[in-house]
Structures are given as structure tokens and as C-alpha cells.
């Protein structure tokens, strides 16, 4: 399955990551919904703009580390 982001997830400012069971809740700074172009299946579950003043986005991923490895390769 092909997964792609408009920009590498490693170049986005990650400010917090919380792992719980089989998901990762990751908070990004300066990430807008149009950054996500297309992510299949287990990788990207939720996009929650919860603090627009600081342009901060919270995302929920399954297999976040696996997604980063696929993007990097």
C-alpha cells in the first residue's frame, strides 16, 4: 500500500507524542490539514485542529514509527 505526505513528517515540528496501546497521539506545530495528501489504511486516523491560535494540530496514528520509516525510504 502506498502512503504519501506532501512533506516529510520528519520536517514537521513534532512537539509531543503519547503512545497508548496500538496508537500514537502526536501533536504538531504549524501543520495544516492540506499537508496530508493521502494516507492509506493503518497510518492516519484523525486530524484535530484544537488550538488555531498557535496553529497546533493533534493527530492519531496507528504504527507512527512504521509510517515515518516508509516515508524516509
C-alpha positions, 0 to 999 in steps of 0.5 A: 500500500502506498502512503504519501505526505506532501512533506516529510513528517520528519520536517514537521515540528513534532512537539509531543507524542503519547503512545497508548496501546496500538496508537500514537497521539502526536501533536504538531506545530504549524501543520495544516490539514492540506499537508496530508495528501493521502494516507492509506489504511493503518497510518492516519486516523484523525486530524484535530485542529484544537488550538488555531491560535498557535496553529497546533494540530493533534493527530492519531496514528496507528504504527507512527514509527512504521509510517515515518520509516516508509516515508524516509525510504 
